[in-house]
């Protein structure tokens, strides 16, 4: 009986020791590190420059006042369609050129009287010239007869002919003086003309419709700069007109360091413009000069304007107008059927790029050679194969040969 009891105690002790040993082994057994997993695959990789842009009408027309005058209230509204040379967009009255005060009017009237007196003097000079010419013609006729009879000399005939030509010239001078005086009278009388004169009103028609301003191009009213009735000098802007259907483009202000990578003809994808689908476009111009701007944080930046033309048909961006905000993705590099690795798997190992490849539940350090990266994905040139599993966001505690397991998110 004692031996049986002693054997039982040994068995319990052994069992307890084995249980403790198993617990210790389980406690100190190396556990795999939980990691996020990514896969190397083949596909199309694009490198884009993303920037905010604004739409604008390529050829916008500013309608301005042709003369100084009184602009009537503009009745057209932004968005109204217009036809070139047919749609009247504004009316105006020219400034009254004879809004004279009392002194100026008296001076103008005196100038008219003086011009009329000068005309009478010119007509009197004409009458005197005609009388002298008649006398010279009579003398010429008598002298010719005397010369034919041999009574008068040839020299006397020459003097008579000269006198006749001089009197003819005096007539021409007097007639020219009359024309000049008549013009002076017309000029002096023009200083007295006002829009309240019945003669002028009959000449120019109804003052309410004397100047009609027509649309210079087919399109729509983009904005009305001056809508209320007011007096404006010549050349003052009234409204802006453009064709938003066929003449719309996008202007993007790029950082100068990004602008050097953009070339004419680069494809562009327009997103976040309000429509359901992205729009296709291409770069048509990159300005050769930059301008200094300040960011929201007050950082000085050099910006360059890049102009983008739509390739998608106008029907695909109905509703997009002048001055609308869009997001432009300019594709500066693209490779098809290339090996791609998630950029989050890459890290620097001394002077090279490296990744951790998962093989047989262990992390294996592998140096790689990469090409362009868009921040999300990178092109693999050497070091990886299609289908390789890599660790994303590798921890600094992860070492070569460590046991790993994929993190499962429930």
Secondary structure, 3 states (H helix, E strand, C coil): CHHHHHHHHHHHHHHHHHHHHHHHHHHHCCCCEEEEEEECEEEEEEEEEEEEEEEEECCCEEEECCCCEEECCCCCCCCCEECCCCCEEEEEEECCCCCCCHHHHHHHHHHHHHHHHHHHHHHHHHHHHHHHHHHHHHHHHHHHHHHHHCCCCHHHHHHHHHHHHHHHHHHHHHHHHHHHHHHHHHHHHHCCCCCCCHHHHHHHCCHHHCEEEECCCCEEEEEECCCCCEEECCCCEEEEEECCCCCEEEEEEEEHHHHCCCCCCCEEEEECCCCCCCEEEEEEEECCCCEEEECCCCCEEEEEEEEEEECCCHHHHCCCCCCCEEEEEEEEEEEEEEEEEEHHHCEEECCEEEEEEEECCEEEEEEEEEEEECCCEEEEEECCCCCCEEEECCCCCCCCCCEEEECCCC
